[in-house]
Amino acid sequence: MQYDYPNQFSGQGRGPTVCESCMVALGACLTQSIAGHATSRGIRINSIDITVEGDLDMRGWTGISNDVRPGAQQLRVMMNIKSDTASKEQINELYEIGKRFSPAFDTITNGTSVVVVNP
């Protein structure tokens, strides 16, 4: 995968930023978790549309302000599951299953210890 910055940040716009890829990974993991659990429950899904957007205050990333985190301040996930056969209750359960069993959702929302090891 090629990552890049937009032209405004001295990039060439040849790929997503790492933060954009993080949001894509979150959406993909939610989708896989929902689809896998729906299959195991015999629920047929016609489509799953997930959009992830977020807020990033560039003052934190650039170091202009020490009062602002360099990471995203908030991510918003919009999910839309469509099924011709599932009940509204089953669809609502799938939304909750996605949040409960997605490893990426868990990692982002609960925080994870990261150890940086230098050679």
C-alpha positions as CSV (number, residue, x, y, z in Angstrom):
1,M,0.0,0.0,0.0
2,Q,1.2,3.5,-0.8
3,Y,0.5,6.2,1.6
4,D,0.9,9.9,0.9
5,Y,-0.1,13.4,1.9
6,P,-2.2,15.8,-0.2
7,N,-0.4,18.5,-2.1
8,Q,-1.2,21.0,0.6
9,F,1.1,19.1,2.9
10,S,4.0,18.6,0.5
11,G,2.6,15.3,-0.7
12,Q,1.7,14.2,-4.2
13,G,-1.7,12.8,-3.3
14,R,-0.8,9.3,-4.6
15,G,-2.5,7.5,-1.8
16,P,-4.4,7.8,1.4
17,T,-2.9,9.2,4.6
18,V,-2.3,6.7,7.4
19,C,-5.3,8.2,9.3
20,E,-7.6,7.7,6.3
21,S,-6.4,4.1,6.1
22,C,-7.1,3.6,9.8
23,M,-10.7,4.7,9.2
24,V,-11.0,2.4,6.1
25,A,-9.7,-0.5,8.3
26,L,-12.3,0.3,10.9
27,G,-15.1,0.2,8.4
28,A,-13.8,-3.0,6.8
29,C,-13.5,-4.7,10.1
30,L,-17.0,-3.8,11.1
31,T,-18.3,-5.0,7.8
32,Q,-16.5,-8.4,8.1
33,S,-17.6,-8.8,11.7
34,I,-21.3,-8.1,10.8
35,A,-21.2,-10.3,7.7
36,G,-19.5,-13.3,9.5
37,H,-22.0,-13.2,12.4
38,A,-25.0,-12.7,10.1
39,T,-23.8,-15.8,8.1
40,S,-23.5,-17.9,11.2
41,R,-27.0,-16.9,12.3
42,G,-28.5,-17.6,8.9
43,I,-29.3,-14.0,8.2
44,R,-29.0,-13.0,4.6
45,I,-27.6,-9.5,4.0
46,N,-28.2,-7.7,0.7
47,S,-25.7,-4.9,1.4
48,I,-23.7,-3.2,4.2
49,D,-22.7,0.4,3.6
50,I,-20.3,1.9,6.1
51,T,-19.0,5.4,6.0
52,V,-16.3,6.6,8.5
53,E,-15.4,10.2,8.9
54,G,-13.4,11.9,11.5
55,D,-12.1,15.2,13.0
56,L,-8.4,15.9,13.1
57,D,-7.1,19.2,14.5
58,M,-4.0,19.9,12.5
59,R,-2.5,22.1,15.4
60,G,-1.8,18.8,17.2
61,W,-0.2,17.0,14.3
62,T,2.0,20.0,13.3
63,G,3.0,20.7,16.9
64,I,1.5,24.2,16.8
65,S,-0.4,23.5,20.0
66,N,0.6,21.1,22.8
67,D,-3.0,21.3,24.0
68,V,-4.4,19.4,21.0
69,R,-3.8,15.7,20.4
70,P,-2.1,14.8,17.1
71,G,-4.6,12.0,16.5
72,A,-8.3,12.2,15.6
73,Q,-10.5,13.8,18.2
74,Q,-13.6,11.9,17.0
75,L,-14.6,9.3,14.4
76,R,-18.1,8.9,13.2
77,V,-19.3,5.6,11.7
78,M,-22.5,5.6,9.7
79,M,-23.8,2.0,9.1
80,N,-26.6,0.9,6.8
81,I,-27.5,-2.8,6.7
82,K,-30.0,-3.9,4.1
83,S,-31.7,-7.3,4.1
84,D,-34.9,-8.5,2.3
85,T,-35.4,-11.2,4.9
86,A,-34.1,-10.0,8.2
87,S,-36.4,-8.4,10.8
88,K,-35.8,-4.9,12.2
89,E,-34.7,-6.6,15.4
90,Q,-32.2,-8.8,13.6
91,I,-30.8,-5.8,11.8
92,N,-30.4,-3.8,15.1
93,E,-28.7,-6.8,16.6
94,L,-26.2,-6.9,13.7
95,Y,-25.3,-3.3,14.4
96,E,-24.5,-4.1,18.0
97,I,-22.7,-7.3,17.0
98,G,-20.4,-5.2,14.8
99,K,-19.5,-3.0,17.6
100,R,-19.1,-5.8,20.1
101,F,-17.0,-8.2,18.0
102,S,-15.0,-6.0,15.6
103,P,-11.3,-6.2,16.7
104,A,-10.6,-2.8,15.1
105,F,-13.5,-1.2,16.8
106,D,-12.4,-2.7,20.2
107,T,-8.8,-1.6,19.6
108,I,-9.7,2.0,18.8
109,T,-12.4,2.5,21.4
110,N,-10.7,0.8,24.3
111,G,-7.2,1.8,23.6
112,T,-4.3,-0.6,23.3
113,S,-0.9,-0.5,24.9
114,V,1.8,0.0,22.2
115,V,5.4,-0.8,23.0
116,V,8.0,0.8,20.8
117,V,11.2,-1.3,20.8
118,N,14.4,0.3,19.6
119,P,17.2,-1.8,18.2
